[in-house]
């Protein structure tokens, strides 16, 4: 007589695993994030990298120490279709990198980012202010 308990248990386990995978947002994980901003109105251009984390479709990334000069936090939601509406909130660093150069170090600033994620990569553009692009690569 064949034991039908083991195949039935394996089938149930596979079904539960597939259901769990379908409930896990597809972009969850760690993403290498690169922010690059062009030179603008007398300010030097710059580029820096940091790791952002996506959990349950919500992205959070931090460059530097939150609230300190030269820091930048990026937060927002990535929909199942890969469209991301993100917001960057930072504090200015060295004056050489700030358009106009008369803004005091540590001044708070923010901007919106339109992003698109596909598979293991993503791109974004800064909506307001100086031209900036973002690149995301899943780790």
C-alpha positions, 0 to 999 in steps of 0.5 A, a space after each residue: 500500500 502506498 503512503 499518500 500522506 507524504 505527497 499530500 503534505 508536499 503538495 500542501 507545502 508547495 501551495 502554501 509557499 506559492 501563496 506566500 510568494 504571491 503575497 510578497 511585494 516583488 520589489 522587497 529587498 536591498 537596493 544599491 542607490 546612486 544619486 547623481 546631480 548635474 552642476 547647476 547655477 554655480 554649484 558643482 555636480 555630485 554623485 553618491 551611493 547608499 543602500 535603500 531597503 524596500 519592505 512591503 513595497 515601501 522604500 527607505 534609504 539614507 545617505 549620511 546621518 539623518 538630520 546632519 549636514 550632507 544627509 539625504 533620506 528617500 522614502 516612498 511607495 513602489 506599486 506592483 507595476 513598478 511605479 514609485 512616487 518617492 520623496 527626498 528630504 535632506 540637509 545641505 553640505 558644503 557650499 560648493 555643491 549648493 546652487 547659488 552658494 549662499 545657503 547655509 550648511 545644514 539647511 533643509 531641502 526636499 524634492 519629489 522623485 518619479 521612479 520606475 522599477 523593473 526586475 532588478 533595476 530602477 531609475 528615477 528623476 528629480 522633479 523640482 530644482 536642479 537636474 538629478 537622476 537616480 539608479 537602483 540596483 537590487 542586491 
